[in-house]
Every structure is written in C-alpha cells, then in structure tokens.
C-alpha cells in the first residue's frame, strides 16, 4: 500500500517540479528533484509490473527498498560537480559568436 501511495504522490509532485523546471531549467535543486521523482515513480511502476508477473511475496519489501534507495542515491549524487559543468554550459550559451572566437 505504501508503494502505491508514494508513487501517486510522486506523480503529483512530478507535475509541480516539471512546471518549476520549465520556469527555470538551470536550478540544481529543481533538476535533482526532477531526477529523483522521475526515477522513484518509474522504479515503483517497474516494481508493480514485476510483482504482477508473479514474483514471490518475500520480494515485495526488497523491491520497494531498492526503488527508494536508487532514487535517493541518484538525487544526492546529482549535485556533486554539477555546478561547474552547469556554469560552463551557461557561459558557452551566453557568449556571442564574436566572443567565442568563431
């Protein structure tokens, strides 16, 4: 029941985060939340499909924990080093052709 409820909440929050991402796509917090919620929603959906195929009952809790752990790890590691890469991309995008040496 908790997996179903968390997947539904992630879907609603995902809609809100997508709207925030459209307003300002270069905010790292919004990008991390988008990645984490999309992974969480998708992995819980895959878990549901696997369980519907007849996996034993003892796998339910393990698949739920794996989905939560993978989405948490991806969101916490997405911020490391992303700021320098993002600032380089912003610099390249804001340079005019005469400034970039072309």
Rosetta blueprint (number, residue, H / E / L):
1 X L
2 X H
3 X H
4 X H
5 X H
6 X H
7 X H
8 X H
9 X H
10 X H
11 X H
12 X H
13 X H
14 X H
15 X H
16 X H
17 X H
18 X H
19 X H
20 X H
21 X H
22 X H
23 X H
24 X L
25 X L
26 X L
27 X L
28 X H
29 X H
30 X H
31 X H
32 X H
33 X H
34 X H
35 X H
36 X H
37 X H
38 X H
39 X H
40 X H
41 X H
42 X H
43 X H
44 X H
45 X H
46 X H
47 X H
48 X H
49 X H
50 X H
51 X H
52 X H
53 X L
54 X L
55 X L
56 X L
57 X L
58 X L
59 X H
60 X H
61 X H
62 X H
63 X H
64 X H
65 X H
66 X H
67 X H
68 X H
69 X H
70 X H
71 X H
72 X H
73 X H
74 X H
75 X H
76 X H
77 X H
78 X L
79 X L
80 X L
81 X L
82 X H
83 X H
84 X H
85 X H
86 X H
87 X H
88 X H
89 X H
90 X H
91 X H
92 X H
93 X H
94 X H
95 X L
96 X L
97 X L
98 X L
99 X L
100 X L
101 X L
102 X L
